[in-house]
Amino acid sequence: DTEVTQTPKHLVMGMTNKKSLKCEQHMGHRAMYWYKQKAKKPPELMFVYSYEKLSINESVPSRFSPECPNSSLLNLHLHALQPEDSALYLCASSQGGGQRNTEAFFGQGTRLTVV
Amino acid sequence: GQQLNQSPQSMFIQEGEDVSMNCTSSSIFNTWLWYKQDPGEGPVLLIALYKAGELTSNGRLTAQFGITRKDSFLNISASIPSDVGIYFCAGRTSYGKLTFGQGTILTVHP
């Protein structure tokens, strides 16, 4: 099983709303990631969690708040977003733990539209 | 920061033709990954390369990890319509971060 599951698949939210994106994997991976992707551009790294601790924050605005409740789950809490935050948000996971030879598996993404 | 130069940016080919794309960097990577992404979906891992000089195949796909560890290529043989999509290379350093190329948009005409 190499599946990373993201919900919801699509989300439309107003600029004053609070919403959350969810990600789940059951591969025993210890590293989980959030990426943001604009159309026809490569994914841009936002956050990395390693062993349930935030290890990398790529200077992401505080209106994006990640959370890792346990080793299988990763959330991204959204509040007071701007229209330019509309994008495909991708979750990924990899073995982590300092392993050099690791593959990263992506979920299907959440298509977010901010109105 | 690290950058990956992926080329070509786009390709328009006839069904049955072979395809070649590559990525180069000024930095050394420990792992090279090749992904394919369909519209509205997440990237799907095609091939992973872990050692300099490694040549790996996955069906009609072949990829190589350059000897200098600064480049990689992906070949697709006998293309079919479902090969359409965006192909990304990605390099991973020992710190674990993935750096992506800008992508190659592949269009296959039947």
Interface residues (C-beta under 8 A of the other chain):
Chain A: T2 V4 Q6 A31 K40 K41 P42 P43 L45 V48 S50 I56 L88 L90 A92 S94 G96 G98 R100 N101 T102 E103 A104 F105 F106 G107 Q108 G109 R111
Chain B: N30 T31 L33 Y35 G40 E41 G42 P43 V44 L45 A48 Y50 I86 F88 A90 R92 S94 G96 K97 L98 F100 G101 Q102 G103 I105
